[in-house]
Amino acid sequence: MDNSPTPGPARHKPVIGLLGAPGSGKSFVAKVFQEHGAGVIDADRLAREALDEPTVRETLRQWWGDAVIDEHGRVDRRAVGERVFDDPAALRRLEAVVHPRVHAGRAAMRAKYEADPGVRAIVEDCPLLLEQGLDGDCDVLVFVDAPQAVREARVRERRGWSSAELARREKNQASLDIKRERADHIVNNGAERLLAYEQARRVLSQILQPSEPA
């Protein structure tokens, strides 16, 4: 995502950045935080919305032809990914179109959550938080951990990725050791979802405690 500083009024609500590898379950932890009063900024969702914009769709069609448009007339993310994953120039060109839209969406959601008295914290759920320098825009970093076998099973079931595909994508991200080291809190999100739920709930409580009256 775009690493430009987020504009807007000075904030007072804690901003939580989520770290973790594909399949670790960052979205699960984000939902737990949301259930307990946090507002979530889902960068992946904003990117999908950007790709669905007619002007973006037509731009990608001009670049790569109808092969990147699915049977429903929407951008085929997998087909686009195949064209940019190992082509840095193509990736930069795509990011130049998508990132400003995602950044604008993030800024709008940040302002909305800041103004909403019912929102207690703001969560940045961005796949490349460290890689894009967005960690500096967060007050607290939470690393979501899960065993390799669990992550492989999740991405195979939900995204159709093989173990090799998962490994290939992880190579483009900061190492798990770095993410773990940078984190202020860790949530272990293995097979026991109830335990992960309780860990996430306690972590949010610890984050909110300094900024909320007892």
N, C-alpha and C positions, 0 to 999 in steps of 0.2 A: 504494500500500500504506500501512498505518498507520505514522505517523511517531513513535509512542511509543517511548521508549528500551527496548532489549531487556534484560529482566531476566536474572539469572543471576550466576554467579561471575565474578570478574575474569578476563579472557581473556589469553592470551599468544600465541596463534596469530594471524598477520596476517589481517585481514578485508579482502577485495578487493571493491570495488564496480564493477560493469560499467556503462559508459555507451555509448549509441549510439542511432541512429535505427532505426525498424522496418526490417527487412531488412538491417541491417548485419552480422548474424551473431553477436550476443552469445552465443547458445546454443552455437554452434560453438566459440567461444573458451572458454566455460565447460566444454565437454567436454574440450578439450585440457588445461585446468587439472586437471580431474577425473582424467584419465589419468595425471597426474603427481603425484597425491597430495592434491589439494584436495577438500574436501567442498562440494558446490554446493547452495545454497538457491534453488530455482526458484519465484519468487513467482507466476508464471503458473500453474504446476501446482497450487500451494496454493490459488489462487483457483478453479481448475476443481474441485478436490476440495470446496471450500466450497459451490460451486453444486450439487454432486451430493448434498449432505446433504438428507435428506427434509424437514426443517423449513424449510430455505432454499428448496427447490423449491416447497413448498406456499405459502410466503409470496409468492414471485414469481408463482405462479399466481393467488393472490388479488388481487394488484395489477394484473396485466396479462392475465389470462385464459390459456386454453389455447394462444394463439398463441406463447407463449414456451416451450412444451414441445414437444420434437421427437417424431418417430414412435416413438422408443424409450423415451419417458417421461422423458427427461433434459432439463435446461435447454438451450434453444437460445441459445447465447452471442451469435450474430449478431443474433437477434431482440431480445435484451435490450439489446445495444449500440445498436441503432437507436432504442430508447426512451429511452436515457439520454445519448447522445452530445451532443445539442444541448439537453438539458434539465438544467441544473445541480441543480435541486431533486430530480429523479428520481435523478440520479447520487449525490447525497449520501445519499439514502435507501438506495440499493443498497449504497453503501460502508459505511453504518452496520451493515449485516447481514454483509457479507463481510469487511471489514477486521479486525474482532476475531478472526475465525477464522484469517485469514492470519497475523496477528501472533502468535497462539498457536502456529501451525505453525512460524513462523520461530524463535521462542524455543526450541521443543523441539528443532529441528534444530541450532540454534546450540549448545545444551548437549550434545547428542549428539556433535557434531563436536569440541567442546572436550575431551570425556572420552575420545575415541578416539585412542590414540597413533599410529595409522596415518594420521591426517589431519594434513597439514602446514600447511594454510591453509583458510580458509573464504571461499567466494565468494557474494556477494549478487547474484543475477541477477534484478533487479527492473526492469520497463520504465520506471517513473517514479521512479528513485532520487533524482535531484535535486529533482524536483517535489514529492516527498513528504518531503523533508528527511532521507532515510535516508543521505545521503552522510556526515553527521556521525557515523554509527555504523560507518564504515569507516576503516581505516588507510591504504588505498591505493585510488586510482581509476584504472581502465583504460578508455580510450576506444577503442571498436571502430569503425573507419572503413571506408567502402566508397563507391565512386562512385554517384552518383544513378541512373544507368542500371542498374547491377547491383542496387541495392536495389529499384528498380521491377520488374525481372524476377523477383526472388526473391519479393516479396510477391504478384505476379500469379500465379506458379506455385503457391505454397504456401498462400496465404490467399484467392486470388481477388479481390484488390484491384486496382482501376484506379489509374492514376497520380494521378487526382483524389482518390481515397479516401486514398491514401498522404499526399498533401499536406494533406488535411483533418485527418488524425490528427496529423501533425507539428506543426500549428499549436497543438495543445494541449500540446506538450512544449517544454522549454527548447531554445533554438537550438543547432545543432551547434557553432557558434563558442564558445558558453559551455561546452558539454560538453568540447570539445577543450582549452579554456583551463584548465578545472578539473582535467583529468586529469594524473596523475603519469606514465603510460605510454600509448602509442598502439600499437594493432595494426591494420595495414592489411589488411583482409579483402576484397580484390577477387576477381577471377576465379581467381587463382592460390592455390588452397587450401593447397598444400604450403608456399608462402612464408608464408602466414598462420599455418600450424601452427608453423613454426619460430620466427616472431616471438613467438607466444603462449608457446611453451616457454621462450624466452629471457627474456621478461618475468617469467614466474613464477620462474625461477631468480634473477633480480635481486631480486625481492621477498623471496624466502626467504633469500637469502644473509646478510642482517644477523641473522636470527633463528635460523640453524642453524649448527652447527659445520662448518668446512671439511672 
